[in-house]
């Protein structure tokens, strides 16, 4: 079995590399920072003894995604699991002052992610097996002034994954949507919140288990499903007055 982690330098992705390697699966570590990806792959090899290689991956280099997936499969074999773990929160909510930043956030979190997922799905669909894991966010469940560009991109990606799951199900390919809440990562560093923050290790274990069980949508930490249910239920006439 072979696994590719795209955006593998995040703390959750690092843990996922180890989880799958510990289970004996060959791992491809793909990230924009190739030097860091190499360090992660080396660490995986030392700890587990499995075949682990690294490569440079750019979510924005969409025209090269099919060729990159082909290169990944030449290195570790036909992919059984592909985890799309990359993301970019940007500099702010997107108030019109700098749309270049907003566009990058949209392209990384949605357009680039959908491009890569299509490239991966092509091979899995032909082989009629495999699992695509897309890391979305609870921020995509409702637009909030504090992060509406990031939230809209992650929300669009979650909707895309839903359609992809519908398309690939008859072909025997599973698609897991992961909606993360607060996890202790670089994205949440310094964030002040009274809501408990989960560990990357626990999140990685929950994600790997959900992929194995063929869960359709995983909220993690799991209490976020209830929180977002309440937030989604607030009428718009009241919600637009809130500072969230």
C-alpha positions in Angstrom: 0.0 0.0 0.0 1.3 3.5 -0.8 0.4 6.8 0.6 1.1 10.4 -0.4 0.8 13.3 1.9 0.6 16.6 0.1 1.4 19.6 2.2 3.4 17.3 4.5 5.1 20.0 6.7 2.1 20.8 8.8 2.1 19.1 12.3 -0.9 17.0 11.5 0.6 15.9 8.1 3.9 14.9 9.8 2.0 12.7 12.2 0.0 11.2 9.4 3.3 10.3 7.6 4.3 8.4 10.7 0.9 6.8 11.2 0.9 5.3 7.7 4.6 4.4 7.8 4.2 2.6 11.1 1.5 0.5 9.5 4.1 -0.5 6.9 3.0 1.7 4.0 5.4 3.4 1.6 5.0 7.2 2.0 5.6 10.1 -0.4 6.2 13.4 1.5 5.3 16.3 -0.7 5.6 19.9 0.3 6.6 23.3 -1.1 9.6 23.3 1.3 11.4 20.4 -0.2 14.3 20.6 2.3 11.8 20.1 5.2 10.0 17.4 3.3 13.4 15.6 2.9 13.9 15.8 6.7 10.5 14.4 7.4 11.0 11.5 4.9 14.4 10.8 6.5 12.9 10.8 10.0 10.1 8.4 8.8 12.7 6.0 7.3 14.8 6.0 10.5 11.9 5.5 12.8 10.0 2.9 10.7 12.3 1.4 8.1 9.7 1.9 5.4 10.3 3.4 1.9 9.7 7.1 2.3 10.7 9.7 -0.3 10.2 13.5 -0.6 9.5 15.9 -3.4 8.7 19.6 -4.1 5.0 20.3 -4.5 3.3 23.6 -5.3 -0.4 23.8 -5.0 -0.4 26.8 -7.4 1.4 25.0 -10.1 -1.8 23.4 -11.3 -0.8 22.7 -14.9 1.9 20.3 -13.5 -0.3 18.4 -11.1 -1.0 15.4 -13.4 2.7 15.0 -14.1 3.6 15.3 -10.4 1.1 12.6 -9.4 2.6 10.4 -12.1 6.0 11.0 -10.6 4.8 10.2 -7.1 3.4 6.9 -8.3 6.6 6.0 -10.1 8.4 6.5 -6.7 6.0 4.7 -4.3 3.6 2.8 -6.6 -0.1 3.4 -7.4 -1.6 5.4 -4.6 -4.0 3.8 -2.2 -4.4 6.9 0.0 -3.8 10.6 -0.9 -4.1 13.2 1.8 -4.5 16.8 0.7 -3.3 18.6 3.8 -2.1 22.0 2.6 -3.7 25.3 3.3 -3.1 29.1 3.6 -5.1 31.4 5.9 -3.7 34.5 4.3 -3.1 37.9 6.0 -6.7 38.9 6.8 -10.4 38.5 6.0 -10.1 40.1 2.6 -11.5 43.6 2.9 -10.7 44.7 -0.6 -7.4 46.3 0.3 -5.3 43.5 -1.2 -7.1 41.0 -3.4 -3.8 39.4 -4.4 -3.7 37.9 -0.9 -7.3 36.8 -1.1 -6.7 35.2 -4.5 -3.8 33.2 -3.2 -5.9 31.9 -0.3 -8.6 30.9 -2.7 -6.3 29.3 -5.2 -4.3 27.3 -2.6 -7.3 26.1 -0.5 -9.8 25.5 -3.3 -8.6 25.8 -6.9 -5.2 24.1 -6.3 -6.7 21.5 -4.1 -9.4 20.6 -6.6 -6.8 20.5 -9.4 -4.7 18.0 -7.4 -7.7 15.9 -6.4 -8.7 15.5 -10.0 -5.2 14.4 -10.9 -5.3 11.8 -8.1 -8.8 10.7 -8.9 -8.0 9.9 -12.5 -5.6 7.1 -11.5 -7.7 5.8 -8.6 -10.8 5.8 -10.8 -9.1 3.7 -13.4 -7.8 1.2 -10.8 -11.2 1.3 -9.1 -9.8 1.6 -5.6 -8.2 4.2 -3.3 -9.1 6.9 -0.8 -8.7 10.7 -1.1 -8.6 12.6 2.1 -9.3 16.3 1.8 -8.6 18.6 4.8 -11.2 21.3 4.9 -12.2 23.4 7.9 -15.2 24.2 10.1 -14.6 27.8 8.9 -16.2 26.7 5.7 -19.6 26.0 7.3 -20.6 29.6 7.6 -19.0 32.9 6.5 -17.7 35.1 9.3 -16.1 38.5 9.0 -12.9 37.3 10.7 -11.9 34.8 8.0 -14.5 34.8 5.2 -12.1 34.5 2.3 -10.4 31.4 3.9 -13.7 30.1 5.1 -15.3 30.5 1.6 -12.4 28.6 0.0 -12.5 25.8 2.4 -16.3 25.7 2.1 -16.0 25.5 -1.6 -13.5 22.7 -1.3 -15.8 20.7 1.0 -18.6 21.1 -1.5 -16.3 20.0 -4.3 -15.3 16.9 -2.2 -18.9 16.0 -1.7 -19.5 16.0 -5.5 -16.2 14.1 -6.1 -17.4 11.5 -3.5 -20.6 11.1 -5.4 -18.8 10.6 -8.7 -16.2 8.2 -7.5 -18.3 6.0 -5.2 -19.5 3.7 -8.1 -15.8 3.3 -9.1 -14.9 2.0 -5.6 -12.9 5.1 -4.6 -13.7 6.7 -1.3 -13.5 10.5 -0.5 -13.2 11.6 3.1 -13.9 15.3 4.0 -12.1 16.4 7.2 -13.5 19.5 8.8 -10.9 20.6 11.4 -11.7 22.9 14.3 -8.9 24.2 16.6 -5.9 21.9 16.4 -2.5 22.9 17.8 -0.7 23.9 14.6 1.1 26.9 13.1 -2.3 28.2 11.8 -3.7 28.4 15.3 -0.5 29.5 17.1 -1.2 32.5 19.3 -5.0 32.2 18.8 -7.0 33.0 21.9 -9.9 30.7 22.4 -11.8 29.1 25.3 -12.6 26.1 23.1 -10.3 23.1 23.7 -7.4 22.8 21.2 -6.7 19.2 20.0 -3.2 17.7 19.5 -1.9 17.0 16.0 -1.2 13.4 17.1 -4.8 12.8 18.1 -6.1 14.5 15.0 -3.8 12.3 12.8 -5.1 9.1 14.4 -8.7 10.2 14.0 -8.2 11.0 10.3 -6.4 7.7 9.6 -9.1 5.8 11.4 -11.9 7.6 9.5 -10.3 6.9 6.2 -10.0 3.2 7.1 -13.7 3.1 8.1 -14.7 5.0 5.0 -16.4 7.8 6.9 -17.8 10.5 4.6 -17.3 13.6 6.8 -15.2 13.8 9.9 -15.5 16.8 12.2 -12.4 17.0 14.5 -12.5 17.6 17.4 -15.9 15.9 17.1 -17.7 18.4 19.2 -17.3 20.9 16.4 -20.2 19.2 14.6 -22.6 20.4 17.3 -21.0 23.8 17.5 -21.3 24.4 13.8 -24.9 23.1 13.9 -25.8 25.8 16.3 -23.9 28.5 14.4 -25.6 27.4 11.1 -29.0 27.6 12.8 -28.7 31.3 13.7 -30.9 33.4 11.4 -29.0 35.6 9.0 -30.8 38.7 10.3 -29.2 38.1 13.7 -25.9 36.5 12.5 -24.9 39.5 10.5 -24.8 41.6 13.7 -22.4 39.3 15.5 -18.7 39.8 15.9 -17.3 36.4 15.0 
